[in-house]
């Protein structure tokens, strides 16, 4: 039943065949299996089971009527589902340009140390913005393959040179290897800043779920990923990011919690300042119903990086150490069927031993959300 709900129809079909072999004398189980086959569009399998039920179990008139209704419906199978969500909102950003928290910095070392002050244009710039986001997900096959696209855009009222937009398209496919669950994902992404291409990404991810005997609602998996990043306008900054983490998930109808922790390696080019870097990644995400149908979301993520070489020998001799934390809280208020008010707060704190890169930003955004049905 869970496989059918998730759109993994081939997996559900295999499970149903196993159940038939395990319940050879259970008439109710045979009927349930036949109806499920019919619901998945497997008319031949459903009809074969209906014939067995009629000849073997001599069902009463009420059951015969159920079988007749299923046959009359034609076993057309489920429509491949999709999901669409649109958001339009207004917000305020305390640091649209990721301006440095501390304007004072130093270059060189020893007797050649020079203390400098950043130009005011590199100080944090507060601004309001209009935001638009669109998400589309489509089930592509009865095997549970998903295709998806995510679009986000942010337009500032004053500092248009920092306008952001991103587009991500991808595909995801689940399958099983024995009792192991696997889920592969591939995406392509593009980010622009001020209307100019800033970053291109390709991402591959494989999640492995071992057959562990965990309490109901719990799942543990290992996620391994690779990301290739290209900066069209920045020479020498291209990189490849490798990541591996353990992930623990708890999911029930009214609550969802996920925690992960792992290791990441960022392989840079020889021209990139600081060259390679490595660090730890961790995250905690929760979603649950609050009063009535109001939904609350809370997430925290942490990423630390340590450069393997001096950032810029002779100019900035330190090995760069960076710690970034993101705290996000959101409340979703239903307004009408398929409509909701989405209120979100984000706090980003980037701490570094090189003060030029240290910054903090707080964003408050209020959006109207619409989930059209197709």
C-alpha positions as CSV (number, residue, x, y, z in Angstrom):
1,X,0.0,0.0,0.0
2,X,2.9,2.4,0.8
3,X,4.5,1.6,-2.6
4,X,1.3,2.4,-4.4
5,X,0.9,5.7,-2.5
6,X,4.5,6.6,-3.4
7,X,3.9,5.7,-7.1
8,X,6.2,2.7,-7.1
9,X,3.8,0.5,-8.9
10,X,6.3,-2.1,-10.1
11,X,7.5,-2.6,-6.6
12,X,3.9,-2.9,-5.3
13,X,3.2,-5.5,-8.0
14,X,6.0,-7.7,-6.7
15,X,4.8,-7.4,-3.1
16,X,1.3,-8.4,-4.1
17,X,2.6,-11.5,-5.9
18,X,4.5,-12.6,-2.7
19,X,1.3,-12.0,-0.7
20,X,-0.7,-14.3,-2.9
21,X,1.8,-17.1,-2.4
22,X,1.7,-16.5,1.4
23,X,-2.1,-16.5,1.7
24,X,-3.4,-19.3,-0.5
25,X,-6.6,-19.9,1.5
26,X,-7.5,-16.4,2.5
27,X,-10.4,-15.3,0.3
28,X,-10.4,-11.7,1.5
29,X,-6.7,-11.4,0.8
30,X,-7.2,-12.7,-2.8
31,X,-10.0,-10.1,-3.3
32,X,-7.9,-7.3,-2.0
33,X,-5.0,-8.2,-4.2
34,X,-7.3,-8.5,-7.3
35,X,-8.8,-5.0,-6.6
36,X,-5.3,-3.6,-6.1
37,X,-4.1,-5.1,-9.4
38,X,-7.2,-3.6,-11.1
39,X,-6.5,-0.3,-9.5
40,X,-3.0,-0.3,-10.9
41,X,-4.3,-1.0,-14.4
42,X,-3.2,-4.7,-14.5
43,X,-6.5,-5.9,-16.1
44,X,-5.2,-9.4,-17.0
45,X,-3.9,-10.2,-13.6
46,X,-7.0,-8.8,-11.9
47,X,-9.3,-10.9,-14.2
48,X,-7.3,-14.1,-13.5
49,X,-7.7,-13.5,-9.8
50,X,-11.4,-12.7,-10.1
51,X,-11.9,-16.1,-11.9
52,X,-10.0,-18.0,-9.2
53,X,-12.1,-16.3,-6.5
54,X,-15.4,-17.1,-8.3
55,X,-14.5,-20.8,-8.9
56,X,-12.6,-21.6,-5.7
57,X,-14.3,-19.7,-2.9
58,X,-17.9,-19.5,-4.0
59,X,-18.3,-15.9,-2.9
60,X,-21.7,-14.4,-1.7
61,X,-23.7,-12.1,-3.9
62,X,-22.2,-8.9,-2.2
63,X,-18.7,-10.0,-3.2
64,X,-19.8,-10.9,-6.7
65,X,-21.3,-7.4,-7.1
66,X,-17.9,-5.9,-6.1
67,X,-16.2,-8.0,-8.7
68,X,-18.7,-7.0,-11.3
69,X,-18.2,-3.3,-10.5
70,X,-14.4,-3.7,-10.9
71,X,-14.8,-5.3,-14.3
72,X,-17.3,-2.7,-15.4
73,X,-14.7,0.0,-14.5
74,X,-12.2,-1.5,-17.0
75,X,-9.2,-1.5,-14.7
76,X,-7.8,1.7,-16.2
77,X,-5.1,2.2,-13.6
78,X,-4.0,5.3,-11.8
79,X,-3.3,8.6,-13.5
80,X,0.4,9.5,-13.2
81,X,0.3,12.1,-10.5
82,X,1.8,15.6,-10.5
83,X,2.4,18.4,-8.0
84,X,2.5,22.1,-8.6
85,X,3.1,24.9,-6.1
86,X,3.5,28.6,-6.8
87,X,4.5,31.3,-4.3
88,X,4.5,35.1,-4.7
89,X,5.7,37.2,-1.8
90,X,7.4,40.3,-0.4
91,X,10.3,40.3,2.0
92,X,13.1,42.2,3.7
93,X,16.8,41.3,3.6
94,X,19.2,42.8,6.1
95,X,22.2,42.0,3.9
96,X,21.4,41.8,0.2
97,X,25.0,42.0,-0.9
98,X,26.5,39.7,1.8
99,X,28.5,42.6,3.0
100,X,31.3,42.0,5.6
101,X,30.3,42.2,9.2
102,X,33.7,43.8,10.1
103,X,35.0,46.6,7.8
104,X,38.5,46.3,9.3
105,X,41.0,43.8,7.8
106,X,44.7,43.2,7.3
107,X,46.9,42.0,4.5
108,X,50.5,40.7,4.6
109,X,52.2,39.6,7.8
110,X,55.0,40.5,10.1
111,X,56.7,43.8,9.3
112,X,54.7,44.0,6.0
113,X,51.3,43.8,7.8
114,X,49.0,46.6,6.6
115,X,45.7,47.4,8.3
116,X,42.9,48.6,6.0
117,X,39.2,49.6,6.0
118,X,36.7,48.3,3.5
119,X,35.0,50.8,1.2
120,X,31.4,51.6,2.3
121,X,30.0,49.8,-0.7
122,X,31.1,46.5,0.8
123,X,29.2,47.1,4.0
124,X,25.8,45.3,4.5
125,X,23.0,46.7,2.3
126,X,19.4,46.3,3.6
127,X,16.7,46.2,1.0
128,X,13.2,44.9,0.3
129,X,12.4,42.5,-2.4
130,X,9.7,40.7,-4.4
131,X,10.0,36.9,-4.6
132,X,8.6,34.3,-6.9
133,X,9.0,30.5,-6.8
134,X,7.5,27.7,-8.7
135,X,7.8,23.9,-8.2
136,X,6.6,21.2,-10.5
137,X,6.9,17.4,-10.0
138,X,5.6,14.7,-12.3
139,X,5.4,11.0,-11.9
140,X,7.0,9.7,-15.1
141,X,6.5,6.0,-14.8
142,X,4.8,3.3,-12.8
143,X,8.2,2.4,-11.4
144,X,8.1,5.6,-9.4
145,X,10.4,7.7,-11.6
146,X,9.9,11.5,-10.9
147,X,10.7,14.5,-13.0
148,X,10.9,17.9,-11.3
149,X,11.7,21.5,-11.9
150,X,12.2,24.3,-9.3
151,X,12.4,28.0,-10.2
152,X,13.2,30.9,-7.8
153,X,13.6,34.6,-8.4
154,X,14.2,37.5,-6.1
155,X,14.1,41.1,-7.3
156,X,15.4,43.9,-5.0
157,X,13.7,47.3,-4.9
158,X,17.0,49.3,-4.9
159,X,20.0,47.0,-5.4
160,X,19.1,45.3,-8.6
161,X,22.7,44.2,-9.2
162,X,22.1,41.6,-6.5
163,X,18.8,40.2,-8.0
164,X,18.9,36.4,-7.8
165,X,17.3,33.7,-9.9
166,X,17.8,29.9,-10.0
167,X,16.5,27.1,-12.0
168,X,16.9,23.4,-11.2
169,X,15.6,20.5,-13.3
170,X,16.1,16.8,-12.4
171,X,14.9,13.3,-12.3
172,X,14.7,10.8,-9.5
173,X,14.2,7.0,-9.6
174,X,13.7,4.4,-6.7
175,X,14.5,0.7,-7.0
176,X,15.3,-2.2,-4.8
177,X,18.4,-4.5,-4.6
178,X,17.3,-7.5,-2.6
179,X,16.0,-6.0,0.7
180,X,18.0,-2.8,0.2
181,X,16.2,0.4,-1.0
182,X,18.0,2.7,-3.4
183,X,17.1,6.1,-4.8
184,X,19.1,7.9,-7.4
185,X,18.8,11.6,-8.3
186,X,20.3,13.7,-11.0
187,X,19.9,17.5,-11.4
188,X,21.2,20.4,-13.5
189,X,21.1,23.9,-12.2
190,X,21.8,27.5,-13.1
191,X,22.1,30.6,-10.9
192,X,22.2,34.2,-12.1
193,X,23.1,37.3,-10.1
194,X,22.0,40.7,-11.4
195,X,20.8,39.0,-14.6
196,X,24.3,37.6,-15.4
197,X,25.0,33.8,-15.2
198,X,26.9,33.2,-12.0
199,X,27.0,29.4,-11.4
200,X,26.2,26.2,-13.3
201,X,25.8,22.9,-11.4
202,X,25.4,19.3,-12.1
203,X,24.5,17.0,-9.2
204,X,24.3,13.2,-8.8
205,X,23.1,11.5,-5.6
206,X,22.5,8.0,-4.5
207,X,20.6,7.1,-1.2
208,X,21.0,3.6,0.2
209,X,18.5,2.3,2.8
210,X,19.6,-0.9,4.5
211,X,17.0,-3.4,5.8
212,X,17.2,-2.4,9.5
213,X,14.6,-3.5,12.0
214,X,13.6,0.0,13.2
215,X,10.4,1.1,15.0
216,X,7.5,2.2,12.9
217,X,8.0,5.5,11.1
218,X,11.8,5.4,11.4
219,X,14.2,5.0,8.5
220,X,18.0,5.2,8.2
221,X,19.9,5.7,5.0
222,X,23.3,6.7,3.7
223,X,23.5,9.5,1.1
224,X,26.4,9.9,-1.2
225,X,26.6,12.8,-3.7
226,X,28.8,14.5,-6.3
227,X,28.4,18.1,-7.5
228,X,30.3,19.8,-10.3
229,X,30.3,23.6,-10.1
230,X,31.3,26.0,-12.9
231,X,31.6,29.7,-12.6
232,X,31.3,31.2,-16.1
233,X,32.7,34.7,-15.1
234,X,35.2,33.7,-12.4
235,X,38.5,32.1,-13.6
236,X,39.9,29.3,-11.5
237,X,36.9,28.9,-9.1
238,X,35.4,25.8,-10.6
239,X,35.2,22.8,-8.2
240,X,33.9,19.3,-7.6
241,X,32.2,18.6,-4.3
242,X,32.0,15.1,-2.8
243,X,29.7,14.4,0.1
244,X,28.8,11.4,2.3
245,X,26.4,11.5,5.2
246,X,24.1,9.3,7.4
247,X,20.5,10.3,7.5
248,X,17.8,9.4,10.0
249,X,14.2,10.1,9.2
250,X,11.0,9.8,11.3
251,X,7.7,10.2,9.4
252,X,4.1,10.0,10.5
253,X,0.9,11.5,9.1
254,X,1.2,14.7,11.2
255,X,5.0,14.9,11.7
256,X,8.3,14.7,9.9
257,X,11.8,14.9,11.3
258,X,15.1,14.3,9.5
259,X,18.6,14.6,10.8
260,X,21.9,14.1,9.0
261,X,25.6,14.4,9.6
262,X,28.5,13.7,7.3
263,X,31.8,14.7,5.6
264,X,32.4,16.8,2.5
265,X,35.4,17.4,0.3
266,X,35.6,20.3,-2.1
267,X,38.2,19.8,-4.9
268,X,39.2,23.1,-6.4
269,X,41.5,24.0,-9.3
270,X,45.2,25.0,-8.7
271,X,44.2,28.6,-9.4
272,X,41.5,28.7,-6.7
273,X,42.5,30.6,-3.6
274,X,43.1,28.1,-0.8
275,X,42.9,25.2,-3.3
276,X,41.1,22.1,-1.8
277,X,39.0,22.3,1.3
278,X,37.2,19.8,3.5
279,X,34.7,19.8,6.4
280,X,31.7,18.6,8.1
281,X,28.0,19.0,7.3
282,X,25.0,18.5,9.6
283,X,21.3,19.3,9.4
284,X,18.1,19.0,11.3
285,X,14.6,19.5,9.8
286,X,11.1,19.2,11.2
287,X,7.6,19.7,10.0
288,X,4.4,19.2,11.9
289,X,0.8,20.3,12.3
290,X,0.2,23.0,14.9
291,X,-3.3,24.2,15.8
292,X,-5.9,23.0,13.4
293,X,-4.5,22.8,9.9
294,X,-1.7,25.3,10.5
295,X,1.7,23.8,9.6
296,X,5.0,24.7,11.3
297,X,8.5,24.1,9.8
298,X,11.9,24.4,11.5
299,X,15.3,23.6,10.1
300,X,18.9,24.1,11.0
301,X,22.0,23.4,9.0
302,X,25.7,23.7,9.7
303,X,28.7,23.5,7.3
304,X,32.3,23.9,8.2
305,X,35.3,24.2,5.8
306,X,39.0,24.2,6.3
307,X,41.3,25.2,3.5
308,X,44.4,23.0,2.9
309,X,46.6,25.9,1.7
310,X,47.1,29.6,2.6
311,X,44.3,31.5,0.9
312,X,46.6,33.9,-1.0
313,X,50.3,33.6,0.0
314,X,52.0,37.0,0.6
315,X,48.6,38.8,0.7
316,X,46.4,36.7,3.0
317,X,48.6,34.0,4.6
318,X,45.9,32.3,6.7
319,X,44.4,29.0,5.9
320,X,40.7,29.9,5.5
321,X,38.4,28.4,8.1
322,X,34.7,28.9,7.5
323,X,31.5,28.0,9.5
324,X,28.1,28.7,8.1
325,X,24.9,28.1,10.0
326,X,21.4,28.6,8.6
327,X,18.3,28.7,10.8
328,X,14.9,28.7,9.1
329,X,11.4,28.9,10.6
330,X,8.1,29.0,8.7
331,X,4.4,28.8,9.5
332,X,1.8,28.0,6.8
333,X,-1.7,29.2,7.4
334,X,-4.4,27.6,5.1
335,X,-6.7,30.3,3.7
336,X,-8.9,28.2,1.3
337,X,-8.6,25.0,-0.6
338,X,-5.3,25.1,-2.4
339,X,-4.4,28.5,-1.0
340,X,-2.2,29.4,2.0
341,X,-0.3,32.2,3.6
342,X,3.4,31.4,4.0
343,X,5.5,33.3,6.6
344,X,9.2,32.5,6.7
345,X,12.3,33.7,8.6
346,X,15.9,32.9,7.8
347,X,19.0,33.7,9.7
348,X,22.4,33.1,8.1
349,X,25.6,33.4,10.1
350,X,28.9,32.9,8.3
351,X,31.9,32.9,10.7
352,X,35.4,33.1,9.3
353,X,39.0,33.6,10.4
354,X,39.4,36.0,7.4
355,X,37.2,38.9,8.3
356,X,36.7,39.9,4.7
357,X,34.3,37.0,4.2
358,X,32.4,37.1,7.5
359,X,28.8,38.2,7.2
360,X,25.3,37.8,8.7
361,X,21.9,38.1,7.0
362,X,18.3,38.0,8.2
363,X,15.4,37.6,5.8
364,X,11.7,37.8,6.6
365,X,9.3,36.9,3.8
366,X,5.5,36.7,3.6
367,X,4.1,34.8,0.6
368,X,0.8,33.8,-0.9
369,X,0.9,30.1,-1.9
370,X,-1.2,28.3,-4.5
371,X,-1.3,24.7,-5.4
372,X,-3.3,24.4,-8.6
373,X,-4.8,21.0,-9.4
374,X,-4.3,19.6,-12.9
